């Protein structure tokens, strides 16, 4: 297969969500924050283990784990995303699930790392914390993203519905406070190793504003990313102890 043909095939496999995350300034900004927590997990998990990639987004996040020899189970409700993931990671176990699932497809204490990156219907669900506690081994880690109701974005979402994106899913909005999610995870035996608050600026997900780059620098240098209790979104790593 020629290099040109391979490149064209990879482009054809690219998902619309990936284009937002990798080709818009806001997407690249958010992606950089989220990559920091994934990199933290990898740095703390030098030996290959078992990865559960929840909402696998075509397997983009799993790439770094696959390159290190991890055993990958990828899960999604989107058959297209799952097909892209399988094409990129033929060795992965790819499972199509339904939005009604309330149980993660893994045996108890069988997973070393779980990723739940921007999968709001899972991370905000009441059943999420007990399921993370069930599937992860002692010492295992969850890297995820939580939307925070106790933020200016959460306030506007619930009090100015005219500003919502059309068709917004209620679980993708700001249904819970990060502090409540964090408290429940701690109660279930987790400690939080890394937390980064972001999305403080008034930019939409699809924004390509030139102001995003200087704003991201301001967030990092001003200490805003450490103010997680009122950050609109929080990327985190929690370890089961």
Protein Blocks (a to p, Z undefined) as FASTA:
>chain_A
ZZklmmmmmmmmpcfklmmmmmcfklmmmmmmmmmmmmmmmmmmmbacddddehklnolm
mmmmmmnopacddddfbfklmmmmmmmmmmbccddddfkbcbdcbdehkbfbdcdehilk
lmmpmklmmmmmmmpcghiacddddddfkbfklmmmmmmmmlpcehiafklmmmbcfklm
mmmmmmnopacfbdcdehkbccdfklccfklmmmmmmmmmnommmmmmlgfbdcdddddZ
Z
